[in-house]
Amino acid sequence: MNQNYSSAPLDDPADEDASRAGRADGGADRGAERGGEREERDPFLTAMGERVRLLRARRGMTRKTLATETGLSERHLANLESGVGNASVLVLRQIATTLNCPLAEVIGDETTASAEWLLIRELLQGRDQAALQRARVALAEMFAQAPRDPHRKDRIALIGLRGAGKSTFGRMLAQERKVPFVELTRVIEQLAGCPPSEIHSLYGASAYRRYEHRALEAVIQEHERAVIASPGGLVSESGTFNALLSHCFTVWLQATPEEHMRRVVAQGDLRPMSGNKEAMDDLKRILAGRGELYGRADMIFDTSEKTLADAYLQLRDRLAARIAAESPDEARVS
């Protein structure tokens, strides 16, 4: 059932950029393979191109945006992502800087760097997601420099893409729990003195993510109890997302790509449909790239095909049960 779950503006300018530029990505991909027989692809270059594409999708960046911020051409990036472009080290370093990740993550597997890494990787190899999550929690507690936040379960953070209902459900939960409702995007705007879209256009995605981290720190410092609606791309920055997981009980408001798109259009915003099929492909790519990250949330709640009232009551009751059941020493599971 179609629901207008939120009237708030786009919570992450990178998501808006991605929803409007699928045509450029698709055209560049085809351009890399035109003109005679397709080039034979080296396995290493192919794997590296796939990593760049995945890192870009997780951040909600279109190829056009990445090209603009790195100063490279879209065709150059298309060749790289297709496995037919042999980029220089300087180009790869620029891409890694723009995507805010280690160069090793672009080039290959960092866990081959030392014997200890190899032994750790061997221990984790083949484990299921639940086992990996227990290992992550144990490591986080082992190396934590501060005690576990006693107010973590009093801060509810909603994550997910636009159209999932973060603003609508966030306000309803905050009202019932009698706590402040905080839209992190608004805090970013206050800190920067301009809308997030202007931060992106003037200073780039990296500057936006820095403001995002500062905003989260400010909210955690100010509020021991709150409901927080987070920008959709926050999960792509490991430092910011780890802080959210450590200080808040996180809920992924999940929906199908079609449901996300219908709700955005129902709000009167037709821009995501300007690329038609390409826009939907972009949205699916972002969800696929971020799905594993969103899945780290304490709880997952699917809002698809539910009325607003039914969805809220189910979310409220399930959230209360999960928080009541979770003990301080218990590993979190999704």
Buried (B, 14 or more C-beta within 10 A) or exposed (E): EEBBBBEBBBBBBBBBBBBBBBBBBBBBBEBBBEEEEEBEEEEEBBBBBEBBBBBBBBBBBBBBBBBBBBEBEBBBBBBBBBBBBEBEEEBBBBBBEBBBBEBEBBBBEEBEEEEEEEEBEEEEEEEEEEEEBBBBBEEEEEEEEEEEBEBBBBBBBBBBBBBBBBBBBBBBBBEEBEBEBBBBBBBBBEBBEBBBBBBBEEBBBBEBBBBBBBBBEBBBEEBEBBBBBBBBBBBBBEEBBEBBBBBBBBBBBBBBBEBBBBBBBBBEBEEBBEBEEBBBBBBBBBBEBBEEBBBBBBBBBBBBEBEBEEBBEBBBEEBEEBBEEBEEEEEBEB
